[in-house]
Amino acid sequence: MKECRCSFQQIQRYRSRLSGPLLDRIDIHIEVPAVKYKELAEEEQGEGSLEIRQRVQRARKVQQERFLGEGIYCNAQMRTSHLKRYCSLKADSQRLLETAMKKLGLSARAYTRILKVARTIADLEAEEAILPHHISEAIQYRSLDRSSF
Protein backbone atom coordinates (compact mmCIF):
# COMPACT_ATOMS: atom_id res chain seq x y z
CA MET A 1 0.00 0.00 0.00
CA LYS A 2 1.35 3.38 -0.99
CA GLU A 3 1.86 5.85 1.84
CA CYS A 4 0.64 9.39 1.23
CA ARG A 5 3.01 12.19 2.20
CA CYS A 6 0.89 15.26 1.54
CA SER A 7 2.20 18.67 2.37
CA PHE A 8 0.20 21.21 4.34
CA GLN A 9 -0.12 23.31 1.19
CA GLN A 10 -1.53 20.35 -0.79
CA ILE A 11 -4.12 19.69 1.91
CA GLN A 12 -5.08 23.36 2.06
CA ARG A 13 -5.45 23.48 -1.77
CA TYR A 14 -7.73 20.43 -1.66
CA ARG A 15 -9.80 21.85 1.20
CA SER A 16 -10.17 25.18 -0.58
CA ARG A 17 -12.11 23.35 -3.29
CA LEU A 18 -14.79 22.47 -0.74
CA SER A 19 -17.33 25.25 -0.52
CA GLY A 20 -18.80 26.44 2.77
CA PRO A 21 -22.35 25.48 1.77
CA LEU A 22 -21.16 21.94 0.94
CA LEU A 23 -19.37 21.60 4.29
CA ASP A 24 -22.49 22.89 6.07
CA ARG A 25 -24.37 19.85 4.82
CA ILE A 26 -21.98 17.45 6.56
CA ASP A 27 -22.98 16.84 10.19
CA ILE A 28 -19.62 15.71 11.53
CA HIS A 29 -16.17 16.42 10.18
CA ILE A 30 -13.08 15.77 12.26
CA GLU A 31 -9.43 15.12 11.68
CA VAL A 32 -8.19 11.77 12.93
CA PRO A 33 -4.47 11.77 13.69
CA ALA A 34 -2.41 8.60 13.54
CA VAL A 35 -2.37 6.64 16.81
CA LYS A 36 1.01 6.61 18.51
CA TYR A 37 2.66 3.28 19.29
CA LYS A 38 2.64 3.99 23.03
CA GLU A 39 -1.14 4.35 22.99
CA LEU A 40 -1.57 1.14 21.00
CA ALA A 41 0.68 -0.81 23.36
CA GLU A 42 -1.04 0.30 26.57
CA GLU A 43 -2.65 -2.41 28.65
CA GLU A 44 -5.66 -0.32 29.62
CA GLN A 45 -8.57 -0.79 27.26
CA GLY A 46 -11.40 1.61 26.56
CA GLU A 47 -15.07 0.90 26.30
CA GLY A 48 -15.79 -2.38 24.56
CA SER A 49 -17.75 -2.84 21.35
CA LEU A 50 -20.61 -4.59 23.11
CA GLU A 51 -21.10 -1.69 25.53
CA ILE A 52 -20.95 0.83 22.70
CA ARG A 53 -23.45 -1.19 20.67
CA GLN A 54 -25.88 -1.35 23.59
CA ARG A 55 -25.59 2.40 24.21
CA VAL A 56 -26.23 3.16 20.54
CA GLN A 57 -29.22 0.82 20.44
CA ARG A 58 -30.71 2.52 23.51
CA ALA A 59 -30.22 5.94 21.94
CA ARG A 60 -31.82 4.79 18.66
CA LYS A 61 -34.80 3.41 20.58
CA VAL A 62 -35.21 6.73 22.41
CA GLN A 63 -35.20 8.55 19.07
CA GLN A 64 -37.70 6.15 17.50
CA GLU A 65 -40.05 6.62 20.46
CA ARG A 66 -39.55 10.41 20.42
CA PHE A 67 -40.53 10.68 16.78
CA LEU A 68 -43.30 8.09 16.75
CA GLY A 69 -46.05 9.35 14.43
CA GLU A 70 -43.93 12.28 13.19
CA GLY A 71 -42.79 10.67 9.93
CA ILE A 72 -39.13 10.62 10.94
CA TYR A 73 -37.10 8.19 13.02
CA CYS A 74 -33.82 9.85 14.02
CA ASN A 75 -32.33 13.17 15.10
CA ALA A 76 -30.62 13.77 11.76
CA GLN A 77 -34.04 14.05 10.10
CA MET A 78 -35.37 16.76 12.43
CA ARG A 79 -36.93 19.82 10.85
CA THR A 80 -37.19 23.28 12.42
CA SER A 81 -40.35 22.41 14.35
CA HIS A 82 -38.64 19.35 15.84
CA LEU A 83 -35.55 21.39 16.79
CA LYS A 84 -37.71 23.85 18.71
CA ARG A 85 -39.50 21.03 20.52
CA TYR A 86 -36.65 18.58 21.21
CA CYS A 87 -33.52 20.76 21.25
CA SER A 88 -34.46 23.62 23.54
CA LEU A 89 -31.42 24.89 25.40
CA LYS A 90 -31.00 26.35 28.86
CA ALA A 91 -29.25 29.70 29.19
CA ASP A 92 -25.73 28.30 29.72
CA SER A 93 -25.96 26.08 26.64
CA GLN A 94 -27.41 28.96 24.60
CA ARG A 95 -24.53 31.25 25.60
CA LEU A 96 -21.96 28.62 24.65
CA LEU A 97 -23.52 28.06 21.22
CA GLU A 98 -23.92 31.79 20.62
CA THR A 99 -20.26 32.38 21.45
CA ALA A 100 -19.19 29.60 19.08
CA MET A 101 -21.41 30.96 16.32
CA LYS A 102 -19.86 34.42 16.64
CA LYS A 103 -16.22 33.39 17.10
CA LEU A 104 -16.23 30.71 14.40
CA GLY A 105 -18.53 32.55 12.01
CA LEU A 106 -20.84 29.55 11.72
CA SER A 107 -23.81 29.53 9.39
CA ALA A 108 -27.45 28.90 10.25
CA ARG A 109 -27.11 25.44 8.71
CA ALA A 110 -24.10 24.68 10.93
CA TYR A 111 -26.18 25.82 13.92
CA THR A 112 -28.89 23.25 13.16
CA ARG A 113 -26.31 20.53 12.57
CA ILE A 114 -24.72 21.28 15.95
CA LEU A 115 -28.11 21.05 17.67
CA LYS A 116 -28.89 17.70 16.03
CA VAL A 117 -25.51 16.25 16.95
CA ALA A 118 -25.76 17.60 20.51
CA ARG A 119 -29.22 16.00 20.85
CA THR A 120 -27.69 12.68 19.73
CA ILE A 121 -24.81 13.00 22.20
CA ALA A 122 -27.33 13.65 24.98
CA ASP A 123 -29.31 10.60 23.86
CA LEU A 124 -26.16 8.45 23.98
CA GLU A 125 -25.65 9.62 27.58
CA ALA A 126 -29.36 8.98 28.37
CA GLU A 127 -29.79 12.68 29.21
CA GLU A 128 -33.17 14.34 28.70
CA ALA A 129 -31.70 17.83 28.37
CA ILE A 130 -28.93 19.03 26.09
CA LEU A 131 -26.19 20.16 28.47
CA PRO A 132 -23.29 22.53 27.78
CA HIS A 133 -20.81 19.67 27.39
CA HIS A 134 -23.05 18.15 24.69
CA ILE A 135 -22.98 21.47 22.79
CA SER A 136 -19.22 21.73 23.28
CA GLU A 137 -18.63 18.22 21.94
CA ALA A 138 -20.89 18.83 18.95
CA ILE A 139 -18.98 22.02 18.14
CA GLN A 140 -15.73 20.06 18.25
CA TYR A 141 -17.10 17.83 15.49
CA ARG A 142 -17.19 20.84 13.15
CA SER A 143 -13.41 20.99 12.66
CA LEU A 144 -13.56 22.15 9.06
CA ASP A 145 -15.61 25.16 10.15
CA ARG A 146 -12.67 26.09 12.37
CA SER A 147 -10.00 25.63 9.71
CA SER A 148 -8.64 28.46 7.65
CA PHE A 149 -8.84 27.91 3.91
Secondary structure, 3 states (H helix, E strand, C coil): CCCCCCCHHHHHHHHHCCCHHHHHCCCCECCCCCCCHHHHHCCCCCCCHHHHHHHHHHHHHHHHHHCCCCCCCCHHHCCHHHHHHHCCECHHHHHHHHHHHHHHCCCHHHHHHHHHHHHHHHHHCCCCCECHHHHHHHHHCEHHHHCCC
